[in-house]
Amino acid sequence: MLQQYGRRDVFERLPAERSKPTTDFVERIGTLLPGIPKPMRGHRVAQALAFGVHAAAELERARTHGGQVLPFAVHVGDLLDSLVGFLQAPVSAATTSALGESDPGRSVPPLHP
């Protein structure tokens, strides 16, 4: 529901001790992506987290409405495989160029898209 209504402010107002685990996770995953330019690392991890939440919600919605779903272990394994591929995908020349042209003083996007 938070994602549906775009309530990022909920996460932005969390005290540091509540947001630290997510920040630490993003930083840790970022160290595993040395080929991705630093400004893109946090963005990709945030997008992967959002995708994971969306995929879990979609699975639950399908299950609740009697839809066909993969066995849970298959669903989770495939989701992790997909997210690893997403996180490790090379940054295109066009994106690298656009990144170089962007405002370096611009704020970093929030961790919870």
Beta strands, then each sheet from edge to edge (+ up, - down):
end
